[in-house]
Amino acid sequence: MLTDMKSILTDARKKSYGVAAPNAWNEDSIRAAIGAAEREKAPIIIALYPVMADIFEFGKIAVEMAKNASVPVAVHLDHGQELEQVVKAIRAGFTSVMVDRSTLPFDKNVEAVKEIVKFAHAVGVTVEAELGHVGQGCDYKETKDQGLTDPNEAIEFVEMTGVDCLAVAVGTSHGVYKGKPELQFDLLSKLNRAVDVPLVLHGCSGTGDENLKKAIGYGITKLNLYTDLDMAGYNLFQESIKKQEISKITEACNFMFKGYSDKLTHYIQWFGASGKA
């Protein structure tokens, strides 16, 4: 069933579990994600990234698939930058949008987010924003201590913008890490105590199962995933080629999305979301 993300994360925060937010880029990846959630009877957040998919046309497909699901599904705009993207997403039926202006100065970030919150809340759409900045894994050694979220700024940011959930920078990075992930759990604990909205962790792939479970214990409720799922699909595809199990394109796709779905199932279970739908 199509659901707003705020209600999903409110329940997760109350019951101390995490909700997986896998990136999807086509109909098969949406089906694989929803299928994993349905098997585990868990809520799921389907995250669509503007660079990977057409927000309006593909978004409408995702929304219809979410409506037919047997578990709560939020359709979410990931890393939206411009008001135009947000408008397209809302017109397509998205139930949640992320406004990522994290590279702007604090006051400009607040200004941009407030505009989206006013617009989105008028039609019942959840808003996520990022304070601090989660960088790229390829630069991790140089940037891991840069752009971390300040708890005092977080208090002010949430109060001024009215966001429903806050993406924080506590030592993770997008993509493949160059170096060992070092999460700042003391900082995360302070952020969890400082604000009264659910916290979001970007860059979960490659961060490590134990780190992610510990982060959920410190208030993280939404966990963004892509690289691990993509690599799991690719690896299963490669294995099936070696075993000569593939003779047609459709079989290749089936193996790829099975790997994606199996890895996502692992995370749903690990985050404690199974049976929470």
MIDOSE-1310 file (N, C-alpha, C; in nm, 2 decimals, decimal comma, always signed):
residues 277
mltd	+0,08/-0,12/+0,00/+0,00/+0,00/+0,00/+0,09/+0,12/+0,00; +0,05/+0,22/-0,08/+0,12/+0,35/-0,08/+0,10/+0,42/+0,05; +0,21/+0,46/+0,11/+0,21/+0,52/+0,24/+0,31/+0,64/+0,25; +0,27/+0,74/+0,33/+0,37/+0,85/+0,35/+0,49/+0,81/+0,43
mksi	+0,60/+0,86/+0,41/+0,72/+0,82/+0,47/+0,73/+0,86/+0,62; +0,66/+0,97/+0,66/+0,66/+1,01/+0,79/+0,60/+0,91/+0,89; +0,49/+0,85/+0,85/+0,43/+0,75/+0,93/+0,51/+0,62/+0,94; +0,58/+0,58/+0,84/+0,67/+0,47/+0,84/+0,79/+0,49/+0,94
ltda	+0,85/+0,61/+0,93/+0,96/+0,64/+1,02/+0,92/+0,67/+1,16; +0,81/+0,72/+1,18/+0,76/+0,74/+1,32/+0,74/+0,61/+1,39; +0,69/+0,51/+1,32/+0,68/+0,38/+1,38/+0,81/+0,32/+1,41; +0,91/+0,33/+1,31/+1,04/+0,28/+1,33/+1,11/+0,34/+1,44
rkks	+1,10/+0,47/+1,46/+1,16/+0,54/+1,57/+1,11/+0,49/+1,71; +0,97/+0,48/+1,71/+0,91/+0,44/+1,83/+0,95/+0,30/+1,87; +0,97/+0,21/+1,77/+0,99/+0,06/+1,80/+1,14/+0,03/+1,78; +1,23/+0,13/+1,75/+1,37/+0,11/+1,74/+1,41/+0,01/+1,64
ygva	+1,36/+0,02/+1,52/+1,41/-0,06/+1,41/+1,44/+0,04/+1,29; +1,51/-0,02/+1,19/+1,55/+0,06/+1,07/+1,47/+0,02/+0,95; +1,45/+0,12/+0,86/+1,38/+0,09/+0,74/+1,47/+0,11/+0,62; +1,48/+0,01/+0,54/+1,57/+0,01/+0,42/+1,51/+0,11/+0,31
apna	+1,60/+0,19/+0,25/+1,55/+0,28/+0,14/+1,64/+0,25/+0,02; +1,61/+0,14/-0,05/+1,69/+0,11/-0,17/+1,67/+0,20/-0,29; +1,77/+0,23/-0,36/+1,76/+0,30/-0,49/+1,70/+0,21/-0,59; +1,61/+0,25/-0,67/+1,55/+0,17/-0,78/+1,57/+0,26/-0,91
wned	+1,58/+0,19/-1,02/+1,61/+0,27/-1,14/+1,52/+0,21/-1,26; +1,45/+0,10/-1,24/+1,36/+0,05/-1,34/+1,25/-0,03/-1,28; +1,16/-0,08/-1,36/+1,05/-0,16/-1,30/+1,09/-0,28/-1,23; +1,19/-0,35/-1,29/+1,24/-0,47/-1,23/+1,30/-0,45/-1,09
sira	+1,37/-0,34/-1,07/+1,43/-0,31/-0,94/+1,33/-0,27/-0,84; +1,22/-0,20/-0,88/+1,11/-0,18/-0,79/+1,04/-0,31/-0,75; +1,02/-0,39/-0,84/+0,96/-0,52/-0,82/+1,04/-0,60/-0,72; +1,17/-0,60/-0,74/+1,26/-0,68/-0,65/+1,26/-0,62/-0,51
aiga	+1,26/-0,49/-0,50/+1,26/-0,43/-0,37/+1,12/-0,46/-0,29; +1,01/-0,43/-0,36/+0,88/-0,46/-0,30/+0,87/-0,61/-0,27; +0,91/-0,69/-0,35/+0,90/-0,83/-0,33/+0,98/-0,88/-0,20; +1,10/-0,82/-0,18/+1,17/-0,85/-0,06/+1,10/-0,81/+0,06
aere	+1,04/-0,69/+0,06/+0,96/-0,63/+0,17/+0,84/-0,72/+0,20; +0,77/-0,76/+0,09/+0,65/-0,84/+0,11/+0,68/-0,98/+0,17; +0,79/-1,04/+0,13/+0,83/-1,17/+0,19/+0,86/-1,15/+0,34; +0,92/-1,04/+0,37/+0,96/-1,02/+0,51/+0,85/-0,95/+0,59
kapi	+0,74/-0,91/+0,52/+0,63/-0,84/+0,59/+0,69/-0,71/+0,66; +0,76/-0,63/+0,58/+0,83/-0,52/+0,63/+0,79/-0,39/+0,55; +0,79/-0,27/+0,61/+0,78/-0,15/+0,53/+0,90/-0,13/+0,45; +0,89/-0,05/+0,34/+1,00/-0,02/+0,25/+0,99/+0,12/+0,20
iial	+1,10/+0,18/+0,17/+1,10/+0,31/+0,11/+1,17/+0,30/-0,03; +1,10/+0,32/-0,14/+1,16/+0,31/-0,27/+1,22/+0,45/-0,31; +1,35/+0,46/-0,32/+1,41/+0,59/-0,34/+1,45/+0,60/-0,49; +1,40/+0,70/-0,56/+1,43/+0,73/-0,70/+1,51/+0,85/-0,71
ypvm	+1,63/+0,84/-0,77/+1,73/+0,94/-0,79/+1,71/+1,01/-0,93; +1,70/+1,14/-0,94/+1,68/+1,20/-1,07/+1,78/+1,16/-1,18; +1,90/+1,14/-1,14/+2,00/+1,10/-1,24/+1,98/+0,97/-1,30; +1,92/+0,88/-1,22/+1,90/+0,74/-1,26/+1,77/+0,71/-1,33
adif	+1,67/+0,80/-1,31/+1,54/+0,77/-1,36/+1,46/+0,89/-1,39; +1,36/+0,88/-1,48/+1,27/+1,00/-1,51/+1,18/+1,01/-1,40; +1,18/+1,12/-1,33/+1,10/+1,14/-1,21/+0,95/+1,13/-1,23; +0,90/+1,19/-1,34/+0,76/+1,19/-1,36/+0,71/+1,05/-1,41
efgk	+0,76/+1,01/-1,53/+0,71/+0,89/-1,59/+0,74/+0,77/-1,51; +0,86/+0,75/-1,47/+0,90/+0,64/-1,39/+0,84/+0,64/-1,25; +0,83/+0,76/-1,20/+0,76/+0,78/-1,07/+0,62/+0,73/-1,07; +0,55/+0,75/-1,17/+0,41/+0,71/-1,18/+0,40/+0,56/-1,18
iave	+0,50/+0,49/-1,24/+0,50/+0,34/-1,24/+0,53/+0,29/-1,10; +0,62/+0,36/-1,03/+0,66/+0,32/-0,89/+0,54/+0,34/-0,80; +0,47/+0,45/-0,82/+0,35/+0,48/-0,73/+0,24/+0,37/-0,75; +0,21/+0,33/-0,88/+0,11/+0,23/-0,90/+0,15/+0,09/-0,84
makn	+0,28/+0,06/-0,85/+0,33/-0,07/-0,80/+0,32/-0,06/-0,64; +0,35/+0,05/-0,59/+0,34/+0,07/-0,44/+0,19/+0,05/-0,39; +0,10/+0,10/-0,47/-0,04/+0,09/-0,43/-0,09/-0,05/-0,43; -0,03/-0,14/-0,51/-0,07/-0,28/-0,52/+0,01/-0,37/-0,42
asvp	+0,10/-0,31/-0,35/+0,18/-0,39/-0,25/+0,10/-0,43/-0,13; +0,14/-0,53/-0,07/+0,07/-0,58/+0,06/+0,13/-0,52/+0,18; +0,24/-0,44/+0,17/+0,31/-0,38/+0,28/+0,32/-0,23/+0,26; +0,34/-0,15/+0,36/+0,35/-0,01/+0,34/+0,48/+0,03/+0,26
vavh	+0,45/+0,10/+0,15/+0,56/+0,15/+0,06/+0,56/+0,30/+0,05; +0,66/+0,37/+0,08/+0,68/+0,51/+0,05/+0,76/+0,52/-0,08; +0,71/+0,61/-0,17/+0,79/+0,64/-0,29/+0,86/+0,78/-0,27; +0,99/+0,78/-0,28/+1,07/+0,89/-0,22/+1,16/+0,95/-0,33
ldhg	+1,16/+1,08/-0,34/+1,26/+1,15/-0,43/+1,39/+1,16/-0,35; +1,50/+1,10/-0,41/+1,63/+1,10/-0,34/+1,72/+1,21/-0,40; +1,77/+1,29/-0,31/+1,87/+1,40/-0,35/+1,81/+1,49/-0,45; +1,68/+1,54/-0,42/+1,63/+1,64/-0,51/+1,70/+1,77/-0,49
qele	+1,72/+1,84/-0,60/+1,80/+1,96/-0,59/+1,72/+2,09/-0,62; +1,63/+2,08/-0,72/+1,55/+2,19/-0,77/+1,41/+2,18/-0,73; +1,34/+2,29/-0,72/+1,19/+2,29/-0,70/+1,12/+2,22/-0,81; +1,17/+2,23/-0,93/+1,11/+2,17/-1,05/+1,10/+2,02/-1,03
qvvk	+1,21/+1,96/-0,97/+1,21/+1,81/-0,95/+1,11/+1,77/-0,84; +1,10/+1,85/-0,74/+1,00/+1,83/-0,63/+0,86/+1,83/-0,69; +0,83/+1,93/-0,77/+0,70/+1,95/-0,83/+0,66/+1,83/-0,91; +0,76/+1,79/-1,00/+0,74/+1,67/-1,08/+0,71/+1,54/-1,00
aira	+0,79/+1,53/-0,89/+0,77/+1,41/-0,80/+0,63/+1,41/-0,74; +0,59/+1,53/-0,69/+0,46/+1,53/-0,62/+0,35/+1,51/-0,72; +0,36/+1,57/-0,84/+0,26/+1,55/-0,95/+0,25/+1,40/-0,98; +0,36/+1,33/-0,98/+0,36/+1,18/-1,01/+0,31/+1,10/-0,90
gfts	+0,29/+1,15/-0,78/+0,23/+1,08/-0,67/+0,33/+1,04/-0,56; +0,45/+1,09/-0,57/+0,55/+1,05/-0,46/+0,49/+1,09/-0,33; +0,52/+1,02/-0,22/+0,47/+1,05/-0,09/+0,58/+1,11/+0,00; +0,70/+1,13/-0,06/+0,81/+1,19/+0,02/+0,91/+1,25/-0,08
vmvd	+0,98/+1,36/-0,04/+1,08/+1,42/-0,12/+1,20/+1,45/-0,03; +1,32/+1,44/-0,08/+1,44/+1,49/-0,01/+1,49/+1,62/-0,08; +1,51/+1,72/+0,00/+1,57/+1,84/-0,05/+1,72/+1,84/-0,01; +1,81/+1,82/-0,10/+1,95/+1,82/-0,07/+2,02/+1,95/-0,11
rstl	+2,02/+2,04/-0,02/+2,10/+2,16/-0,04/+2,21/+2,17/+0,06; +2,27/+2,05/+0,09/+2,37/+2,04/+0,20/+2,50/+2,11/+0,17; +2,53/+2,14/+0,04/+2,65/+2,21/+0,01/+2,64/+2,36/+0,02; +2,52/+2,41/+0,05/+2,50/+2,55/+0,07/+2,53/+2,59/+0,21
pfdk	+2,56/+2,72/+0,23/+2,57/+2,77/+0,37/+2,45/+2,75/+0,45; +2,45/+2,74/+0,58/+2,34/+2,71/+0,66/+2,22/+2,79/+0,63; +2,23/+2,92/+0,62/+2,11/+3,00/+0,60/+2,04/+2,98/+0,47; +2,13/+2,95/+0,37/+2,07/+2,92/+0,23/+2,01/+2,79/+0,23
nvea	+2,06/+2,69/+0,30/+2,00/+2,56/+0,31/+1,87/+2,57/+0,38; +1,86/+2,64/+0,49/+1,73/+2,66/+0,56/+1,63/+2,73/+0,46; +1,67/+2,83/+0,39/+1,58/+2,90/+0,30/+1,52/+2,81/+0,20; +1,61/+2,73/+0,13/+1,56/+2,64/+0,03/+1,47/+2,53/+0,08
vkei	+1,50/+2,48/+0,20/+1,42/+2,37/+0,26/+1,28/+2,42/+0,30; +1,28/+2,54/+0,36/+1,15/+2,60/+0,41/+1,05/+2,61/+0,29; +1,10/+2,65/+0,18/+1,02/+2,67/+0,06/+0,95/+2,54/+0,02; +1,03/+2,43/+0,02/+0,98/+2,30/-0,02/+0,89/+2,24/+0,09
vkfa	+0,92/+2,26/+0,22/+0,83/+2,21/+0,32/+0,70/+2,27/+0,31; +0,69/+2,40/+0,29/+0,56/+2,47/+0,28/+0,48/+2,41/+0,17; +0,54/+2,39/+0,06/+0,47/+2,34/-0,06/+0,43/+2,19/-0,04; +0,52/+2,11/+0,01/+0,50/+1,97/+0,02/+0,40/+1,93/+0,13
havg	+0,41/+2,00/+0,24/+0,32/+1,97/+0,35/+0,18/+2,01/+0,32; +0,16/+2,10/+0,23/+0,02/+2,14/+0,19/-0,05/+2,03/+0,12; +0,02/+1,93/+0,07/-0,04/+1,82/+0,00/+0,00/+1,69/+0,07; +0,04/+1,69/+0,19/+0,06/+1,57/+0,27/+0,19/+1,49/+0,24
vtve	+0,29/+1,56/+0,18/+0,41/+1,49/+0,14/+0,52/+1,51/+0,24; +0,59/+1,40/+0,28/+0,69/+1,41/+0,38/+0,82/+1,48/+0,32; +0,89/+1,55/+0,40/+1,01/+1,62/+0,35/+1,14/+1,57/+0,44; +1,24/+1,53/+0,37/+1,37/+1,50/+0,43/+1,47/+1,61/+0,38
aelg	+1,56/+1,65/+0,47/+1,67/+1,74/+0,43/+1,80/+1,69/+0,49; +1,91/+1,74/+0,44/+2,04/+1,70/+0,49/+2,11/+1,82/+0,55; +2,17/+1,80/+0,66/+2,25/+1,90/+0,73/+2,39/+1,84/+0,76; +2,49/+1,92/+0,72/+2,62/+1,86/+0,71/+2,63/+1,81/+0,57
hvgq	+2,73/+1,73/+0,53/+2,73/+1,68/+0,40/+2,80/+1,55/+0,39; +2,73/+1,45/+0,34/+2,78/+1,31/+0,32/+2,85/+1,31/+0,18; +2,98/+1,29/+0,18/+3,06/+1,29/+0,06/+3,07/+1,16/-0,02; +3,17/+1,14/-0,10/+3,19/+1,03/-0,18/+3,30/+0,93/-0,12
gcdy	+3,27/+0,80/-0,13/+3,36/+0,71/-0,07/+3,50/+0,71/-0,13; +3,51/+0,75/-0,26/+3,64/+0,75/-0,32/+3,73/+0,86/-0,26; +3,68/+0,95/-0,19/+3,75/+1,06/-0,13/+3,76/+1,05/+0,02; +3,72/+0,93/+0,07/+3,69/+0,91/+0,22/+3,81/+0,94/+0,31
ketk	+3,93/+0,90/+0,27/+4,04/+0,93/+0,35/+4,07/+1,08/+0,38; +4,04/+1,16/+0,28/+4,06/+1,30/+0,29/+3,94/+1,37/+0,35; +3,82/+1,32/+0,33/+3,70/+1,40/+0,37/+3,62/+1,34/+0,49; +3,66/+1,23/+0,54/+3,58/+1,16/+0,64/+3,54/+1,25/+0,76
dqgl	+3,63/+1,34/+0,80/+3,60/+1,43/+0,91/+3,55/+1,56/+0,87; +3,52/+1,58/+0,74/+3,46/+1,71/+0,70/+3,31/+1,70/+0,68; +3,25/+1,82/+0,70/+3,11/+1,83/+0,68/+3,02/+1,75/+0,78; +3,07/+1,72/+0,90/+2,99/+1,65/+1,00/+2,88/+1,74/+1,05
tdpn	+2,77/+1,68/+1,09/+2,65/+1,76/+1,13/+2,68/+1,81/+1,27; +2,65/+1,94/+1,29/+2,66/+2,01/+1,42/+2,53/+1,99/+1,50; +2,53/+1,94/+1,62/+2,40/+1,92/+1,69/+2,33/+2,05/+1,72; +2,40/+2,16/+1,75/+2,34/+2,28/+1,78/+2,27/+2,34/+1,65
eaie	+2,34/+2,32/+1,54/+2,28/+2,37/+1,41/+2,16/+2,28/+1,38; +2,17/+2,15/+1,41/+2,06/+2,06/+1,39/+1,93/+2,10/+1,46; +1,94/+2,14/+1,58/+1,83/+2,19/+1,66/+1,76/+2,31/+1,59; +1,84/+2,40/+1,55/+1,80/+2,53/+1,49/+1,74/+2,49/+1,35
fvem	+1,80/+2,41/+1,28/+1,76/+2,37/+1,14/+1,62/+2,31/+1,14; +1,60/+2,21/+1,23/+1,47/+2,14/+1,24/+1,36/+2,24/+1,28; +1,39/+2,32/+1,38/+1,29/+2,42/+1,42/+1,25/+2,52/+1,31; +1,35/+2,57/+1,24/+1,33/+2,67/+1,14/+1,26/+2,62/+1,01
tgvd	+1,29/+2,49/+0,98/+1,24/+2,44/+0,85/+1,11/+2,36/+0,86; +1,10/+2,29/+0,97/+0,98/+2,20/+0,99/+0,99/+2,07/+0,92; +1,12/+2,02/+0,89/+1,13/+1,90/+0,81/+1,08/+1,78/+0,90; +1,05/+1,67/+0,83/+0,99/+1,55/+0,90/+1,10/+1,46/+0,94
clav	+1,22/+1,46/+0,87/+1,33/+1,37/+0,91/+1,46/+1,44/+0,86; +1,57/+1,41/+0,92/+1,69/+1,48/+0,90/+1,81/+1,38/+0,86; +1,86/+1,40/+0,75/+1,98/+1,32/+0,71/+2,10/+1,38/+0,77; +2,18/+1,30/+0,84/+2,30/+1,35/+0,91/+2,43/+1,30/+0,86
avgt	+2,54/+1,37/+0,87/+2,67/+1,33/+0,83/+2,75/+1,29/+0,96; +2,77/+1,16/+0,98/+2,84/+1,12/+1,10/+2,96/+1,02/+1,06; +3,01/+1,03/+0,94/+3,12/+0,95/+0,90/+3,10/+0,85/+0,79; +2,98/+0,85/+0,73/+2,96/+0,76/+0,61/+2,99/+0,84/+0,48
shgv	+2,99/+0,76/+0,37/+3,01/+0,82/+0,24/+2,93/+0,74/+0,14; +2,90/+0,81/+0,03/+2,83/+0,74/-0,08/+2,93/+0,66/-0,16; +2,88/+0,54/-0,21/+2,96/+0,46/-0,30/+3,06/+0,37/-0,23; +3,17/+0,34/-0,30/+3,26/+0,24/-0,24/+3,37/+0,32/-0,16
ykgk	+3,39/+0,27/-0,04/+3,48/+0,34/+0,05/+3,63/+0,32/+0,01; +3,70/+0,43/+0,02/+3,85/+0,42/+0,00/+3,90/+0,43/+0,15; +3,91/+0,32/+0,22/+3,95/+0,33/+0,36/+3,84/+0,26/+0,44; +3,86/+0,25/+0,57/+3,77/+0,18/+0,66/+3,67/+0,28/+0,71
pelq	+3,54/+0,25/+0,71/+3,44/+0,34/+0,76/+3,46/+0,37/+0,91; +3,45/+0,49/+0,95/+3,46/+0,53/+1,09/+3,35/+0,62/+1,13; +3,24/+0,56/+1,18/+3,13/+0,63/+1,22/+3,15/+0,70/+1,36; +3,10/+0,82/+1,37/+3,11/+0,90/+1,49/+2,99/+0,88/+1,58
fdll	+2,99/+0,77/+1,66/+2,87/+0,74/+1,73/+2,84/+0,84/+1,85; +2,94/+0,90/+1,90/+2,92/+1,00/+2,01/+2,84/+1,12/+1,95; +2,88/+1,16/+1,83/+2,81/+1,26/+1,76/+2,67/+1,22/+1,72; +2,65/+1,10/+1,68/+2,52/+1,05/+1,64/+2,43/+1,05/+1,77
skln	+2,48/+1,01/+1,88/+2,41/+1,01/+2,00/+2,36/+1,15/+2,04; +2,45/+1,25/+2,03/+2,41/+1,38/+2,06/+2,30/+1,43/+1,96; +2,31/+1,40/+1,84/+2,21/+1,44/+1,74/+2,08/+1,38/+1,77; +2,08/+1,25/+1,81/+1,95/+1,18/+1,85/+1,88/+1,25/+1,97
ravd	+1,96/+1,30/+2,06/+1,91/+1,36/+2,18/+1,87/+1,51/+2,14; +1,93/+1,57/+2,05/+1,91/+1,71/+2,02/+1,78/+1,74/+1,94; +1,74/+1,65/+1,85/+1,62/+1,67/+1,76/+1,52/+1,57/+1,79; +1,39/+1,61/+1,76/+1,28/+1,52/+1,78/+1,22/+1,46/+1,65
vplv	+1,30/+1,45/+1,55/+1,26/+1,39/+1,42/+1,34/+1,27/+1,39; +1,29/+1,17/+1,31/+1,37/+1,06/+1,28/+1,50/+1,10/+1,20; +1,61/+1,02/+1,22/+1,73/+1,05/+1,16/+1,76/+0,95/+1,04; +1,83/+1,00/+0,94/+1,85/+0,93/+0,82/+2,00/+0,91/+0,80
lhgc	+2,04/+0,79/+0,75/+2,18/+0,77/+0,72/+2,20/+0,74/+0,57; +2,27/+0,82/+0,51/+2,31/+0,80/+0,37/+2,45/+0,73/+0,36; +2,47/+0,66/+0,25/+2,60/+0,60/+0,24/+2,61/+0,47/+0,32; +2,51/+0,39/+0,33/+2,51/+0,27/+0,41/+2,59/+0,15/+0,35
sgtg	+2,59/+0,15/+0,22/+2,66/+0,04/+0,15/+2,81/+0,04/+0,19; +2,86/-0,08/+0,23/+3,00/-0,09/+0,27/+3,04/-0,04/+0,41; +2,94/+0,00/+0,48/+2,96/+0,06/+0,61/+2,98/-0,05/+0,72; +2,92/-0,17/+0,69/+2,94/-0,28/+0,78/+2,81/-0,30/+0,86
denl	+2,77/-0,43/+0,87/+2,65/-0,47/+0,94/+2,65/-0,42/+1,08; +2,75/-0,44/+1,16/+2,76/-0,40/+1,30/+2,74/-0,25/+1,32; +2,81/-0,18/+1,23/+2,80/-0,03/+1,24/+2,66/+0,02/+1,21; +2,59/-0,05/+1,12/+2,45/-0,01/+1,08/+2,36/-0,04/+1,20
kkai	+2,37/-0,16/+1,25/+2,29/-0,20/+1,37/+2,31/-0,10/+1,49; +2,43/-0,07/+1,51/+2,46/+0,02/+1,62/+2,40/+0,16/+1,59; +2,41/+0,20/+1,47/+2,35/+0,33/+1,43/+2,20/+0,34/+1,45; +2,13/+0,23/+1,43/+1,99/+0,22/+1,45/+1,96/+0,24/+1,60
gygi	+2,05/+0,18/+1,68/+2,04/+0,19/+1,83/+2,05/+0,34/+1,87; +2,12/+0,42/+1,79/+2,14/+0,56/+1,82/+2,05/+0,65/+1,75; +1,94/+0,60/+1,70/+1,83/+0,68/+1,64/+1,82/+0,68/+1,49; +1,90/+0,62/+1,42/+1,88/+0,61/+1,27/+1,76/+0,52/+1,24
tkln	+1,67/+0,58/+1,16/+1,55/+0,50/+1,12/+1,54/+0,47/+0,97; +1,60/+0,55/+0,89/+1,60/+0,53/+0,74/+1,74/+0,51/+0,70; +1,77/+0,40/+0,62/+1,90/+0,37/+0,58/+1,91/+0,35/+0,43; +1,98/+0,44/+0,36/+1,99/+0,44/+0,22/+2,09/+0,34/+0,16
lytd	+2,04/+0,27/+0,06/+2,13/+0,16/+0,01/+2,12/+0,16/-0,15; +2,24/+0,15/-0,21/+2,24/+0,12/-0,35/+2,36/+0,04/-0,39; +2,48/+0,08/-0,36/+2,60/+0,01/-0,41/+2,60/-0,14/-0,38; +2,57/-0,17/-0,25/+2,58/-0,31/-0,21/+2,48/-0,39/-0,29
ldma	+2,36/-0,34/-0,31/+2,25/-0,41/-0,38/+2,29/-0,43/-0,53; +2,35/-0,33/-0,59/+2,39/-0,33/-0,73/+2,51/-0,43/-0,74; +2,60/-0,43/-0,65/+2,71/-0,53/-0,66/+2,67/-0,67/-0,64; +2,57/-0,69/-0,55/+2,52/-0,82/-0,52/+2,46/-0,88/-0,65
gynl	+2,38/-0,80/-0,72/+2,32/-0,84/-0,84/+2,42/-0,87/-0,95; +2,52/-0,79/-0,96/+2,63/-0,81/-1,06/+2,71/-0,94/-1,03; +2,74/-0,96/-0,90/+2,81/-1,08/-0,86/+2,74/-1,21/-0,89; +2,61/-1,21/-0,86/+2,53/-1,33/-0,89/+2,52/-1,35/-1,04
fqes	+2,51/-1,24/-1,12/+2,51/-1,25/-1,27/+2,64/-1,31/-1,32; +2,75/-1,27/-1,26/+2,88/-1,32/-1,30/+2,90/-1,47/-1,27; +2,85/-1,51/-1,15/+2,86/-1,65/-1,11/+2,77/-1,73/-1,20; +2,66/-1,68/-1,24/+2,57/-1,76/-1,33/+2,63/-1,78/-1,47
ikkq	+2,70/-1,68/-1,51/+2,77/-1,69/-1,64/+2,88/-1,80/-1,63; +2,96/-1,80/-1,52/+3,06/-1,90/-1,51/+3,00/-2,04/-1,50; +2,88/-2,06/-1,44/+2,82/-2,19/-1,43/+2,74/-2,22/-1,56; +2,74/-2,13/-1,65/+2,67/-2,15/-1,78/+2,52/-2,17/-1,76
eisk	+2,46/-2,09/-1,66/+2,32/-2,09/-1,63/+2,24/-1,99/-1,71; +2,31/-1,91/-1,79/+2,24/-1,81/-1,87/+2,24/-1,84/-2,02; +2,12/-1,84/-2,08/+2,12/-1,86/-2,22/+2,04/-1,75/-2,29; +1,97/-1,67/-2,21/+1,89/-1,56/-2,27/+1,90/-1,43/-2,18
itea	+1,88/-1,32/-2,24/+1,88/-1,19/-2,17/+1,79/-1,19/-2,05; +1,67/-1,24/-2,06/+1,58/-1,24/-1,95/+1,63/-1,32/-1,83; +1,70/-1,43/-1,86/+1,76/-1,50/-1,75/+1,87/-1,42/-1,68; +1,95/-1,35/-1,76/+2,05/-1,26/-1,70/+1,99/-1,16/-1,61
cnfm	+1,88/-1,10/-1,65/+1,81/-1,00/-1,57/+1,76/-1,06/-1,44; +1,70/-1,18/-1,45/+1,65/-1,25/-1,34/+1,76/-1,27/-1,23; +1,88/-1,31/-1,27/+1,98/-1,33/-1,18/+2,03/-1,20/-1,11; +2,04/-1,10/-1,19/+2,08/-0,97/-1,14/+1,98/-0,92/-1,03
fkgy	+1,85/-0,93/-1,06/+1,76/-0,87/-0,96/+1,73/-0,97/-0,85; +1,76/-1,10/-0,86/+1,76/-1,19/-0,75/+1,87/-1,15/-0,65; +1,99/-1,12/-0,71/+2,10/-1,08/-0,62/+2,07/-0,95/-0,54; +2,01/-0,86/-0,61/+1,97/-0,73/-0,55/+1,87/-0,76/-0,44
sdkl	+1,76/-0,84/-0,47/+1,66/-0,87/-0,37/+1,71/-0,95/-0,25; +1,80/-1,05/-0,28/+1,85/-1,12/-0,17/+1,93/-1,04/-0,07; +2,01/-0,95/-0,13/+2,09/-0,86/-0,04/+2,00/-0,76/+0,04; +1,90/-0,71/-0,03/+1,81/-0,63/+0,04/+1,73/-0,70/+0,15
thyi	+1,70/-0,83/+0,13/+1,63/-0,91/+0,23/+1,72/-0,92/+0,35; +1,85/-0,94/+0,33/+1,95/-0,95/+0,44/+1,94/-0,82/+0,52; +1,94/-0,71/+0,46/+1,94/-0,58/+0,53/+1,80/-0,56/+0,61; +1,69/-0,59/+0,54/+1,56/-0,58/+0,61/+1,56/-0,66/+0,74
qwfg	+1,61/-0,78/+0,73/+1,62/-0,86/+0,85/+1,72/-0,81/+0,96; +1,83/-0,76/+0,91/+1,94/-0,71/+1,00/+1,89/-0,58/+1,07; +1,81/-0,50/+1,00/+1,76/-0,37/+1,05/+1,65/-0,40/+1,15; +1,60/-0,52/+1,16/+1,49/-0,55/+1,26/+1,35/-0,51/+1,21
asgk	+1,34/-0,49/+1,07/+1,21/-0,45/+1,01/+1,12/-0,56/+0,98; +1,17/-0,69/+0,98/+1,08/-0,80/+0,94/+0,96/-0,81/+1,04; +0,84/-0,83/+0,98/+0,72/-0,84/+1,06/+0,67/-0,71/+1,11; +0,72/-0,60/+1,07/+0,68/-0,47/+1,13/+0,57/-0,41/+1,04
a	+0,54/-0,47/+0,92/+0,44/-0,41/+0,83/+0,30/-0,42/+0,89
